[in-house]
Amino acid sequence: MNWKIWTLISLPILILGFILLGIPNKNMEKTEANSVLVTKDAIPTDGAILGAVIAPEATVTICASNDSSTLKGTVSEKGEFFINGFDDGVYNVIISATKNGTVQISQIEDVMIRKGEVTALGTIDMTMY
């Protein structure tokens, strides 16, 4: 069979296959992406810190303070914390873990916190032996 005849026969079959299989074209139905309307009230007006503390079976408290304010929080069952309500500024964060009457303290100094942002402090290992 000649290649010209083969092309003439296979080209219409190929086009018909594209049409039947629904190959995308400009006329196909458009899908809408999920979108979220953000209002002025939904924009954060405070800063926050987050992190995790490894201190099995200990009671953990987090205290962040600067010259004008102090905020306190605790950790979840998984040792994670998220504390918001901060104004712009530089804070000192003190993490204390108490277990069987023993207190262990870790301090993170000069933590810059900005409104509308979350500052990650990472994971603090306070495992007590």
Backbone hydrogen bonds in HBPLUS format (Angstrom, degrees):
<---DONOR---> <-ACCEPTOR-->    atom                        ^
c    i                          cat <-CA-CA->   ^        H-A-AA   ^      H-
h    n   atom  resd res      DA  || num        DHA   H-A  angle D-A-AA Bond
n    s   type  num  typ     dist DA aas  dist angle  dist       angle   num
A0006-TRP N   A0002-ASN O   3.04 MM   4  6.33 162.1  2.07 151.2 156.9     1
A0007-THR N   A0003-TRP O   2.95 MM   4  6.09 152.9  2.03 141.1 147.5     2
A0008-LEU N   A0004-LYS O   3.04 MM   4  6.25 158.8  2.09 145.0 150.5     3
A0009-ILE N   A0005-ILE O   2.97 MM   4  6.22 147.0  2.08 150.5 159.2     4
A0010-SER N   A0006-TRP O   2.90 MM   4  6.01 166.5  1.92 152.0 156.2     5
A0011-LEU N   A0007-THR O   2.99 MM   4  5.76 158.3  2.03 147.6 152.1     6
A0014-LEU N   A0010-SER O   2.88 MM   4  6.05 156.0  1.94 153.4 160.1     7
A0015-ILE N   A0011-LEU O   3.02 MM   4  6.26 161.8  2.05 155.2 159.4     8
A0016-LEU N   A0012-PRO O   2.94 MM   4  6.08 162.9  1.96 147.7 152.5     9
A0017-GLY N   A0013-ILE O   2.97 MM   4  6.15 151.6  2.05 144.0 151.8    10
A0018-PHE N   A0014-LEU O   3.06 MM   4  6.40 154.2  2.13 148.4 154.3    11
A0019-ILE N   A0015-ILE O   3.06 MM   4  6.36 157.5  2.11 150.4 156.5    12
A0020-LEU N   A0016-LEU O   2.95 MM   4  6.16 165.3  1.97 153.9 157.6    13
A0021-LEU N   A0017-GLY O   2.93 MM   4  5.96 150.9  2.01 147.8 155.4    14
A0023-ILE N   A0018-PHE O   3.20 MM   5  5.49 179.6  2.20 158.9 159.1    15
A0022-GLY N   A0019-ILE O   3.35 MM   3  5.40 152.8  2.43  98.5 106.3    16
A0028-MET N   A0025-ASN O   3.19 MM   3  5.63 166.7  2.21 114.9 119.0    17
A0042-ALA N   A0039-THR O   2.97 MM   3  5.30 143.9  2.10 107.3 117.7    18
A0116-GLY N   A0046-ASP O   2.84 MM  70  5.52 165.6  1.86 115.9 117.7    19
A0047-GLY N   A0086-PHE O   2.77 MM  39  4.60 161.7  1.80 130.9 136.7    20
A0086-PHE N   A0047-GLY O   3.14 MM  39  4.60 163.2  2.17 135.7 131.3    21
A0048-ALA N   A0117-GLU O   3.08 MM  69  6.47 139.1  2.26 153.9 160.2    22
A0119-THR N   A0048-ALA O   2.79 MM  71  6.13 170.5  1.79 148.1 147.6    23
A0049-ILE N   A0083-ILE O   2.89 MM  34  5.44 153.2  1.97 150.2 158.4    24
A0083-ILE N   A0049-ILE O   2.96 MM  34  5.44 159.7  2.00 152.6 159.4    25
A0050-LEU N   A0119-THR O   3.03 MM  69  6.38 146.4  2.14 151.1 150.9    26
A0121-LEU N   A0050-LEU O   2.81 MM  71  6.04 172.3  1.82 173.4 175.9    27
A0051-GLY N   A0081-PHE O   3.09 MM  30  5.50 148.1  2.19 147.9 148.9    28
A0081-PHE N   A0051-GLY O   2.91 MM  30  5.50 159.3  1.95 148.3 147.5    29
A0052-ALA N   A0122-GLY O   3.01 MM  70  6.34 153.8  2.08 148.6 148.3    30
A0124-ILE N   A0052-ALA O   2.81 MM  72  6.25 162.2  1.84 153.2 155.6    31
A0053-VAL N   A0079-GLY O   2.76 MM  26  5.13 153.3  1.83 141.6 150.4    32
A0054-ILE N   A0124-ILE O   2.82 MM  70  6.15 163.9  1.85 151.8 156.1    33
A0126-MET N   A0054-ILE O   2.71 MM  72  5.52 153.7  1.78 145.4 154.6    34
A0058-ALA N   A0055-ALA O   3.14 MM   3  5.57 150.1  2.24 142.5 136.8    35
A0059-THR N   A0098-THR O   2.84 MM  39  5.10 162.8  1.87 147.1 147.7    36
A0098-THR N   A0059-THR O   2.87 MM  39  5.10 156.5  1.93 137.3 144.8    37
A0061-THR N   A0096-SER O   2.95 MM  35  5.45 155.2  2.01 151.9 160.0    38
A0096-SER N   A0061-THR O   2.95 MM  35  5.45 162.6  1.99 155.0 160.7    39
A0062-ILE N   A0073-GLY O   2.80 MM  11  5.12 163.4  1.82 151.0 150.0    40
A0073-GLY N   A0062-ILE O   2.86 MM  11  5.12 146.2  1.97 148.5 153.3    41
A0063-CYS N   A0094-ILE O   2.91 MM  31  5.23 156.1  1.97 148.7 156.5    42
A0094-ILE N   A0063-CYS O   2.77 MM  31  5.23 168.5  1.79 155.0 157.6    43
A0064-ALA N   A0071-LEU O   2.83 MM   7  5.31 169.1  1.84 163.8 166.9    44
A0071-LEU N   A0064-ALA O   2.81 MM   7  5.31 162.2  1.84 157.3 163.2    45
A0065-SER N   A0092-ASN O   3.00 MM  27  5.54 159.2  2.04 148.2 152.6    46
A0092-ASN N   A0065-SER O   2.91 MM  27  5.54 164.7  1.93 155.7 157.3    47
A0066-ASN N   A0069-SER O   2.97 MM   3  5.67 152.6  2.04 160.3 168.0    48
A0076-SER N   A0080-GLU O   2.72 MM   4  5.24 152.2  1.80 144.3 153.4    49
A0079-GLY N   A0076-SER O   2.90 MM   3  5.05 160.1  1.94 108.2 114.3    50
A0089-GLY N   A0113-ILE O   2.94 MM  24  5.52 152.0  2.02 160.2 159.8    51
A0113-ILE N   A0089-GLY O   2.86 MM  24  5.52 172.4  1.87 168.7 171.3    52
A0091-TYR N   A0111-VAL O   2.85 MM  20  5.06 164.6  1.87 139.0 142.6    53
A0111-VAL N   A0091-TYR O   2.78 MM  20  5.06 168.3  1.80 160.8 156.7    54
A0093-VAL N   A0108-ILE O   2.82 MM  15  5.09 172.7  1.83 157.8 157.5    55
A0108-ILE N   A0093-VAL O   2.78 MM  15  5.09 164.2  1.80 154.1 159.7    56
A0095-ILE N   A0106-SER O   2.79 MM  11  5.16 175.7  1.79 165.7 167.2    57
A0106-SER N   A0095-ILE O   2.83 MM  11  5.16 158.2  1.87 153.3 160.3    58
A0097-ALA N   A0104-GLN O   2.87 MM   7  5.24 162.1  1.90 155.6 161.6    59
A0104-GLN N   A0097-ALA O   2.84 MM   7  5.24 159.7  1.88 151.4 158.5    60
A0099-LYS N   A0102-THR O   2.89 MM   3  5.28 159.0  1.94 149.8 155.6    61
A0102-THR N   A0099-LYS O   2.92 MM   3  5.28 163.1  1.94 119.7 122.9    62
A0117-GLU N   A0114-ARG O   3.18 MM   3  5.61 151.6  2.26 136.3 135.1    63
